[in-house]
Amino acid sequence: MTLDQPRSAAPPIGFAPPYIDEATIAAVERVLRSGWITTGPETSAFEEELAAYTGADQVVCGGSWTGLAGVVLDWFGVGPGDEVILPAYTYCATANVVLHRGATPVLLDLPPGEKSDGLNVTWDQVASRLSSRTKVIMPVDIGGWPVHHSQWKSRLEAWSKQNGFVANHPEQSALGRPLLLADSAHSLGAEIEGKALGHQADITLFSFHAVKNLTTAEGGAAGISLPDSFSADAVKKQLKSLCLHGQTKDADAKFRASGRGAWQYDVTSPGFKCNMTDIQAAMGRVALSRYAEDLQHRRSLADAYDAGLSQVSAITLPFRNDLQRKSADHLYPIQLSEEWMPFRDDIMAELAERGIATNVHFPPIPLLTAYAERGFDVVDYPESHQAFLRAISLPIHRHMSLSDVQRVCHAIAEIGSQLPVSRTS
């Protein structure tokens, strides 16, 4: 495809540059000058503030979403012979952590269009794959659009009462059903029934990677909202220990202890190294303090995209709001029509020529070599494959203005009007 539009002289629009303000820089400087830069009081304060924001009973912060997901699976005793149900349409980390435990990822295709819930899987698909080997359900909130976790939890409890649950670990016995572990890497700030997402599932995992709405450069958090048969404080202590090689004391606890032998600690299980540092937590605390403002800005941009692209009939807009849910607008993922689909990469290249960065979320898991070599075939996931082939994620971030959104919308309409098969209105 060759277009005659010259390269734009306007400033480039990046895809997802992090928003680092002076308050963030000052907070990091304060921690650096304090002399305490690893896990300590700043991380503890961030965990408390996140718990208040999300409504979770407790929150554990870690060095990455992936590290936290792994230690949660270990805490729940997931291993060889066990199955974890998750979408085929997600980033590889969701499945990788399952393979690392020797367990089997059970991949779900997206539902057909008339039954779709954005780019998320639905409960009906999960229900069809539940078995005696199922230990964890891990739905993914694509783009910030949340799965209705509270509905899923009640349905999972009903299924377990009817079908029974085979436990092979103390935590599994205490829960009495598969764990609902929400991959909410995209959806901090989303809402379900007017309440912040983060306490509706058993454990909710957030990512603070550099491109996320709230960033600590790298990092993540696990919101704990288990039934009353668990002590949230005890689970938090166990997960924090697993994030630090299984140690019973972190550096801060040893530093603050006093008396003879105060340095002593034990390693109660072979954990990992994925604790959050106070440097990261300082960034997160500043971002959380202004997060309502950041979300409102993103939502205004997404509203402008909705308005600007609503007349382009060759594009399907993302799910963002219904009577019970509200997106965190982490991504603005559009789906191209069948006519435009063959030109997806050409459209993205032309947008790049005009200084507009885009991305694709995501190649489905079976399309990746690591999983194709393990017997997964994308042919078995046709809806996920089609969603991938039609997908473009448009830029949406704090650095953008409404005029930037108008520029993107105008560029898409103009490029579409010059496609060999044009359908822009």
KABEL-V350605 format. One record per residue. N is the residue number from 1. PHI is phi in radians with two decimals (999 if undefined). D_FIRST is the distance of its C-alpha to the first C-alpha in Angstrom with 1 decimal. Layout:
BEGIN
n->N phi->PHI d_first->D_FIRST
n->N phi->PHI d_first->D_FIRST
END
This chain:
BEGIN
n->1 phi->999 d_first->0.0
n->2 phi->-2.11 d_first->3.8
n->3 phi->-1.97 d_first->6.6
n->4 phi->-1.66 d_first->10.2
n->5 phi->-1.28 d_first->12.0
n->6 phi->-1.26 d_first->14.3
n->7 phi->-1.01 d_first->15.4
n->8 phi->-1.22 d_first->18.1
n->9 phi->-1.60 d_first->21.7
n->10 phi->-1.23 d_first->23.0
n->11 phi->-1.00 d_first->24.5
n->12 phi->-1.15 d_first->22.4
n->13 phi->-1.88 d_first->22.8
n->14 phi->-1.22 d_first->23.6
n->15 phi->-1.35 d_first->23.2
n->16 phi->-2.69 d_first->27.0
n->17 phi->-1.18 d_first->29.2
n->18 phi->-1.18 d_first->32.9
n->19 phi->-1.72 d_first->35.2
n->20 phi->-2.01 d_first->38.2
n->21 phi->-1.68 d_first->40.6
n->22 phi->-1.12 d_first->43.9
n->23 phi->-1.14 d_first->45.9
n->24 phi->-1.15 d_first->44.0
n->25 phi->-1.07 d_first->44.7
n->26 phi->-1.13 d_first->48.3
n->27 phi->-1.16 d_first->48.7
n->28 phi->-1.14 d_first->47.5
n->29 phi->-1.07 d_first->49.7
n->30 phi->-1.03 d_first->52.6
n->31 phi->-1.19 d_first->52.2
n->32 phi->-1.05 d_first->51.9
n->33 phi->-1.34 d_first->55.0
n->34 phi->-1.24 d_first->56.9
n->35 phi->1.53 d_first->57.1
n->36 phi->-2.09 d_first->55.9
n->37 phi->-2.04 d_first->52.2
n->38 phi->-1.55 d_first->52.0
n->39 phi->-1.01 d_first->52.6
n->40 phi->-2.93 d_first->55.3
n->41 phi->-1.12 d_first->56.2
n->42 phi->-1.18 d_first->52.8
n->43 phi->-1.14 d_first->51.2
n->44 phi->-1.06 d_first->54.0
n->45 phi->-1.13 d_first->53.6
n->46 phi->-1.11 d_first->49.8
n->47 phi->-1.09 d_first->50.6
n->48 phi->-1.11 d_first->53.2
n->49 phi->-1.19 d_first->50.9
n->50 phi->-1.17 d_first->48.1
n->51 phi->-1.07 d_first->50.7
n->52 phi->-1.13 d_first->51.7
n->53 phi->-1.22 d_first->48.2
n->54 phi->-1.56 d_first->47.1
n->55 phi->1.44 d_first->50.5
n->56 phi->-1.21 d_first->50.7
n->57 phi->-1.13 d_first->54.2
n->58 phi->-2.60 d_first->53.3
n->59 phi->-2.29 d_first->50.2
n->60 phi->-2.03 d_first->49.7
n->61 phi->-1.70 d_first->47.3
n->62 phi->-2.45 d_first->45.8
n->63 phi->-1.30 d_first->43.6
n->64 phi->-2.89 d_first->40.6
n->65 phi->-0.99 d_first->39.6
n->66 phi->-1.07 d_first->39.6
n->67 phi->-1.06 d_first->43.0
n->68 phi->-1.15 d_first->44.5
n->69 phi->-1.03 d_first->42.9
n->70 phi->-1.13 d_first->44.5
n->71 phi->-1.23 d_first->48.0
n->72 phi->-1.15 d_first->48.0
n->73 phi->-1.09 d_first->47.4
n->74 phi->-1.13 d_first->50.1
n->75 phi->-1.00 d_first->52.4
n->76 phi->-1.51 d_first->52.0
n->77 phi->1.36 d_first->52.8
n->78 phi->-1.35 d_first->49.5
n->79 phi->-2.77 d_first->49.6
n->80 phi->-0.95 d_first->49.4
n->81 phi->1.60 d_first->49.8
n->82 phi->-1.58 d_first->48.4
n->83 phi->-2.12 d_first->45.2
n->84 phi->-2.16 d_first->43.0
n->85 phi->-1.54 d_first->40.8
n->86 phi->-2.69 d_first->37.4
n->87 phi->-1.29 d_first->33.8
n->88 phi->-1.28 d_first->31.2
n->89 phi->-1.67 d_first->28.7
n->90 phi->-2.86 d_first->29.9
n->91 phi->-1.28 d_first->29.8
n->92 phi->-1.04 d_first->31.6
n->93 phi->-1.00 d_first->34.7
n->94 phi->-1.03 d_first->35.9
n->95 phi->-1.54 d_first->36.3
n->96 phi->-0.99 d_first->37.2
n->97 phi->-1.14 d_first->40.4
n->98 phi->-1.26 d_first->41.5
n->99 phi->-1.05 d_first->41.1
n->100 phi->-1.10 d_first->43.0
n->101 phi->-1.57 d_first->46.0
n->102 phi->1.37 d_first->46.0
n->103 phi->-1.57 d_first->45.2
n->104 phi->-1.89 d_first->42.7
n->105 phi->-1.33 d_first->39.6
n->106 phi->-1.75 d_first->39.4
n->107 phi->-1.58 d_first->35.8
n->108 phi->-1.88 d_first->35.0
n->109 phi->-1.32 d_first->31.9
n->110 phi->-1.18 d_first->30.7
n->111 phi->-1.24 d_first->32.3
n->112 phi->-1.08 d_first->30.5
n->113 phi->-0.86 d_first->29.0
n->114 phi->-1.23 d_first->32.2
n->115 phi->-1.97 d_first->34.2
n->116 phi->-1.29 d_first->31.9
n->117 phi->-2.26 d_first->33.1
n->118 phi->1.14 d_first->29.8
n->119 phi->-1.88 d_first->28.7
n->120 phi->-1.74 d_first->32.3
n->121 phi->-1.35 d_first->34.5
n->122 phi->-2.04 d_first->37.5
n->123 phi->-1.07 d_first->41.2
n->124 phi->-1.01 d_first->41.3
n->125 phi->-1.18 d_first->39.0
n->126 phi->-1.06 d_first->41.3
n->127 phi->-1.00 d_first->44.4
n->128 phi->-1.25 d_first->43.4
n->129 phi->-2.00 d_first->43.2
n->130 phi->-1.17 d_first->46.3
n->131 phi->-2.65 d_first->49.0
n->132 phi->-1.16 d_first->52.0
n->133 phi->-1.61 d_first->49.9
n->134 phi->-1.25 d_first->47.8
n->135 phi->-1.95 d_first->48.8
n->136 phi->-2.51 d_first->45.9
n->137 phi->-1.92 d_first->43.3
n->138 phi->-2.20 d_first->40.5
n->139 phi->-1.26 d_first->38.1
n->140 phi->-2.13 d_first->35.2
n->141 phi->-1.60 d_first->34.3
n->142 phi->-1.22 d_first->30.6
n->143 phi->1.32 d_first->29.3
n->144 phi->1.89 d_first->32.9
n->145 phi->-1.44 d_first->33.5
n->146 phi->-1.45 d_first->36.9
n->147 phi->-1.08 d_first->38.2
n->148 phi->-1.41 d_first->41.6
n->149 phi->-1.06 d_first->43.6
n->150 phi->-1.13 d_first->47.0
n->151 phi->-1.14 d_first->46.5
n->152 phi->-1.11 d_first->45.4
n->153 phi->-1.09 d_first->48.5
n->154 phi->-1.15 d_first->50.9
n->155 phi->-1.21 d_first->49.3
n->156 phi->-1.17 d_first->49.4
n->157 phi->-1.10 d_first->53.1
n->158 phi->-1.12 d_first->53.8
n->159 phi->-1.08 d_first->52.1
n->160 phi->-1.15 d_first->54.1
n->161 phi->-1.13 d_first->57.4
n->162 phi->-1.41 d_first->56.8
n->163 phi->-1.86 d_first->55.6
n->164 phi->1.43 d_first->57.1
n->165 phi->-2.50 d_first->55.6
n->166 phi->-1.66 d_first->56.4
n->167 phi->-1.69 d_first->56.9
n->168 phi->-2.33 d_first->57.4
n->169 phi->-2.74 d_first->57.5
n->170 phi->-0.96 d_first->59.7
n->171 phi->-1.19 d_first->56.9
n->172 phi->-1.15 d_first->55.6
n->173 phi->-1.11 d_first->59.1
n->174 phi->-1.16 d_first->59.5
n->175 phi->-1.41 d_first->56.3
n->176 phi->1.34 d_first->57.1
n->177 phi->-2.91 d_first->53.5
n->178 phi->-1.07 d_first->50.0
n->179 phi->-1.37 d_first->48.8
n->180 phi->-1.62 d_first->46.1
n->181 phi->-1.94 d_first->44.1
n->182 phi->-1.44 d_first->41.3
n->183 phi->-1.47 d_first->38.2
n->184 phi->-1.88 d_first->37.8
n->185 phi->-0.97 d_first->35.9
n->186 phi->-1.70 d_first->33.6
n->187 phi->-2.14 d_first->36.2
n->188 phi->-1.04 d_first->39.0
n->189 phi->1.73 d_first->39.9
n->190 phi->-1.18 d_first->38.8
n->191 phi->-2.26 d_first->41.6
n->192 phi->-2.24 d_first->43.2
n->193 phi->0.91 d_first->45.9
n->194 phi->1.36 d_first->46.1
n->195 phi->-2.07 d_first->46.8
n->196 phi->-1.05 d_first->44.8
n->197 phi->-1.21 d_first->43.2
n->198 phi->2.51 d_first->45.0
n->199 phi->-2.28 d_first->48.2
n->200 phi->-1.42 d_first->47.2
n->201 phi->-1.52 d_first->46.5
n->202 phi->-1.14 d_first->49.1
n->203 phi->-2.42 d_first->47.2
n->204 phi->-2.04 d_first->44.0
n->205 phi->-1.86 d_first->41.8
n->206 phi->-1.96 d_first->39.9
n->207 phi->-1.98 d_first->37.7
n->208 phi->-2.07 d_first->37.9
n->209 phi->-0.99 d_first->35.2
n->210 phi->-0.98 d_first->33.6
n->211 phi->-1.62 d_first->30.7
n->212 phi->-1.37 d_first->33.1
n->213 phi->-0.93 d_first->34.5
n->214 phi->-2.06 d_first->37.7
n->215 phi->-2.09 d_first->37.6
n->216 phi->-2.10 d_first->40.3
n->217 phi->1.36 d_first->37.8
n->218 phi->-2.34 d_first->38.5
n->219 phi->2.42 d_first->40.9
n->220 phi->-2.95 d_first->41.5
n->221 phi->-2.58 d_first->44.3
n->222 phi->-2.09 d_first->45.9
n->223 phi->-1.55 d_first->47.6
n->224 phi->-1.76 d_first->50.7
n->225 phi->-2.49 d_first->51.8
n->226 phi->-1.42 d_first->53.7
n->227 phi->-1.07 d_first->56.6
n->228 phi->-1.14 d_first->60.1
n->229 phi->-1.22 d_first->61.0
n->230 phi->-2.00 d_first->59.2
n->231 phi->-1.65 d_first->60.2
n->232 phi->-1.06 d_first->57.1
n->233 phi->-1.11 d_first->58.9
n->234 phi->-1.18 d_first->59.6
n->235 phi->-1.13 d_first->56.1
n->236 phi->-1.02 d_first->54.8
n->237 phi->-1.07 d_first->57.3
n->238 phi->-1.14 d_first->56.3
n->239 phi->-1.18 d_first->52.5
n->240 phi->-1.13 d_first->53.2
n->241 phi->-1.14 d_first->55.4
n->242 phi->-1.13 d_first->52.7
n->243 phi->-1.32 d_first->50.3
n->244 phi->-2.33 d_first->52.8
n->245 phi->1.11 d_first->53.8
n->246 phi->1.46 d_first->56.2
n->247 phi->-1.18 d_first->58.5
n->248 phi->-1.48 d_first->61.0
n->249 phi->-2.39 d_first->60.8
n->250 phi->-1.57 d_first->58.0
n->251 phi->-1.08 d_first->58.7
n->252 phi->-1.14 d_first->59.4
n->253 phi->-1.12 d_first->61.9
n->254 phi->-1.18 d_first->63.7
n->255 phi->-1.15 d_first->63.8
n->256 phi->-1.47 d_first->65.4
n->257 phi->-1.24 d_first->67.8
n->258 phi->-2.41 d_first->71.4
n->259 phi->1.73 d_first->74.4
n->260 phi->-1.13 d_first->75.2
n->261 phi->1.35 d_first->72.4
n->262 phi->-1.08 d_first->69.9
n->263 phi->-1.26 d_first->67.3
n->264 phi->-1.16 d_first->67.6
n->265 phi->-2.60 d_first->64.8
n->266 phi->-2.19 d_first->63.9
n->267 phi->-2.07 d_first->60.7
n->268 phi->-1.59 d_first->60.9
n->269 phi->-2.78 d_first->57.8
n->270 phi->-1.34 d_first->55.2
n->271 phi->-1.50 d_first->52.6
n->272 phi->-2.24 d_first->49.5
n->273 phi->-2.08 d_first->48.7
n->274 phi->-2.56 d_first->46.4
n->275 phi->-1.35 d_first->48.5
n->276 phi->-1.55 d_first->47.2
n->277 phi->-1.58 d_first->48.5
n->278 phi->-1.17 d_first->50.0
n->279 phi->-1.10 d_first->47.4
n->280 phi->-1.09 d_first->44.7
n->281 phi->-1.08 d_first->47.0
n->282 phi->-1.08 d_first->47.6
n->283 phi->-1.08 d_first->43.9
n->284 phi->-1.12 d_first->43.8
n->285 phi->-1.13 d_first->46.9
n->286 phi->-1.12 d_first->45.6
n->287 phi->-1.11 d_first->42.2
n->288 phi->-1.18 d_first->44.2
n->289 phi->-1.15 d_first->46.5
n->290 phi->-1.94 d_first->43.6
n->291 phi->-1.15 d_first->41.5
n->292 phi->-1.04 d_first->42.3
n->293 phi->-1.17 d_first->40.9
n->294 phi->-1.08 d_first->37.7
n->295 phi->-1.09 d_first->37.2
n->296 phi->-1.07 d_first->37.7
n->297 phi->-1.11 d_first->35.1
n->298 phi->-1.08 d_first->32.5
n->299 phi->-1.17 d_first->33.5
n->300 phi->-1.16 d_first->33.1
n->301 phi->-1.14 d_first->29.5
n->302 phi->-1.13 d_first->28.8
n->303 phi->-1.05 d_first->30.6
n->304 phi->-1.17 d_first->28.4
n->305 phi->-1.08 d_first->25.2
n->306 phi->-0.94 d_first->26.9
n->307 phi->-1.19 d_first->27.6
n->308 phi->-1.28 d_first->24.2
n->309 phi->-1.87 d_first->22.1
n->310 phi->-1.10 d_first->24.7
n->311 phi->-1.58 d_first->23.3
n->312 phi->-1.64 d_first->19.8
n->313 phi->-1.22 d_first->20.8
n->314 phi->-1.42 d_first->17.6
n->315 phi->-2.17 d_first->19.1
n->316 phi->-1.75 d_first->22.4
n->317 phi->-1.42 d_first->24.4
n->318 phi->-1.28 d_first->26.6
n->319 phi->-1.21 d_first->30.3
n->320 phi->-2.30 d_first->32.3
n->321 phi->-2.60 d_first->35.7
n->322 phi->-2.48 d_first->38.1
n->323 phi->-1.16 d_first->41.8
n->324 phi->-2.06 d_first->42.6
n->325 phi->-2.31 d_first->39.8
n->326 phi->-2.40 d_first->37.8
n->327 phi->-1.30 d_first->34.9
n->328 phi->-1.50 d_first->35.1
n->329 phi->0.91 d_first->31.5
n->330 phi->-1.18 d_first->30.7
n->331 phi->-2.09 d_first->27.0
n->332 phi->-2.12 d_first->24.9
n->333 phi->-1.60 d_first->23.0
n->334 phi->-1.73 d_first->20.8
n->335 phi->-2.07 d_first->19.8
n->336 phi->-1.45 d_first->16.7
n->337 phi->-1.20 d_first->17.4
n->338 phi->-1.04 d_first->16.9
n->339 phi->-1.20 d_first->14.2
n->340 phi->-1.48 d_first->12.1
n->341 phi->-0.91 d_first->13.3
n->342 phi->-1.09 d_first->10.8
n->343 phi->-1.81 d_first->8.1
n->344 phi->-0.93 d_first->11.0
n->345 phi->-1.21 d_first->10.2
n->346 phi->-1.16 d_first->6.7
n->347 phi->-1.06 d_first->9.0
n->348 phi->-1.12 d_first->11.7
n->349 phi->-1.15 d_first->10.2
n->350 phi->-1.19 d_first->9.3
n->351 phi->-1.06 d_first->12.9
n->352 phi->-1.08 d_first->14.3
n->353 phi->-1.05 d_first->13.2
n->354 phi->-1.60 d_first->15.2
n->355 phi->1.40 d_first->18.0
n->356 phi->-2.05 d_first->17.9
n->357 phi->-1.46 d_first->18.6
n->358 phi->-2.36 d_first->18.1
n->359 phi->-2.67 d_first->19.3
n->360 phi->-2.27 d_first->19.8
n->361 phi->-2.21 d_first->23.3
n->362 phi->-2.41 d_first->24.1
n->363 phi->-1.10 d_first->23.4
n->364 phi->-1.07 d_first->26.4
n->365 phi->-0.86 d_first->29.4
n->366 phi->-1.15 d_first->29.5
n->367 phi->-1.40 d_first->26.0
n->368 phi->-1.45 d_first->27.6
n->369 phi->-0.96 d_first->29.3
n->370 phi->-1.02 d_first->32.6
n->371 phi->-1.68 d_first->32.8
n->372 phi->-1.06 d_first->31.4
n->373 phi->-1.21 d_first->34.1
n->374 phi->-1.71 d_first->36.6
n->375 phi->1.73 d_first->35.9
n->376 phi->-1.41 d_first->33.5
n->377 phi->-2.20 d_first->30.8
n->378 phi->-1.09 d_first->27.8
n->379 phi->-1.04 d_first->28.3
n->380 phi->-1.39 d_first->31.4
n->381 phi->-2.29 d_first->29.4
n->382 phi->-1.11 d_first->26.8
n->383 phi->-1.20 d_first->26.8
n->384 phi->-1.13 d_first->26.2
n->385 phi->-1.13 d_first->23.5
n->386 phi->-1.12 d_first->21.6
n->387 phi->-1.04 d_first->22.3
n->388 phi->-1.13 d_first->20.8
n->389 phi->-1.16 d_first->17.5
n->390 phi->-1.67 d_first->17.3
n->391 phi->-1.53 d_first->18.6
n->392 phi->-2.43 d_first->17.6
n->393 phi->-1.72 d_first->20.6
n->394 phi->-1.55 d_first->20.6
n->395 phi->-1.17 d_first->22.9
n->396 phi->-2.70 d_first->26.5
n->397 phi->-2.89 d_first->29.4
n->398 phi->-1.13 d_first->32.5
n->399 phi->-1.35 d_first->31.0
n->400 phi->-1.46 d_first->28.7
n->401 phi->-2.00 d_first->29.8
n->402 phi->-1.10 d_first->29.2
n->403 phi->-1.17 d_first->27.3
n->404 phi->-1.11 d_first->24.9
n->405 phi->-1.08 d_first->24.3
n->406 phi->-1.05 d_first->23.8
n->407 phi->-1.12 d_first->21.2
n->408 phi->-1.12 d_first->19.2
n->409 phi->-1.07 d_first->19.6
n->410 phi->-1.09 d_first->18.6
n->411 phi->-1.10 d_first->15.4
n->412 phi->-1.10 d_first->14.5
n->413 phi->-1.09 d_first->15.5
n->414 phi->-1.17 d_first->13.6
n->415 phi->-1.07 d_first->10.2
n->416 phi->-1.08 d_first->11.2
n->417 phi->-1.18 d_first->12.3
n->418 phi->-1.82 d_first->9.0
n->419 phi->-1.20 d_first->7.6
n->420 phi->-0.97 d_first->8.3
n->421 phi->-2.03 d_first->11.4
n->422 phi->-1.85 d_first->12.8
n->423 phi->-2.64 d_first->16.0
n->424 phi->-1.88 d_first->17.1
n->425 phi->-2.71 d_first->20.8
END
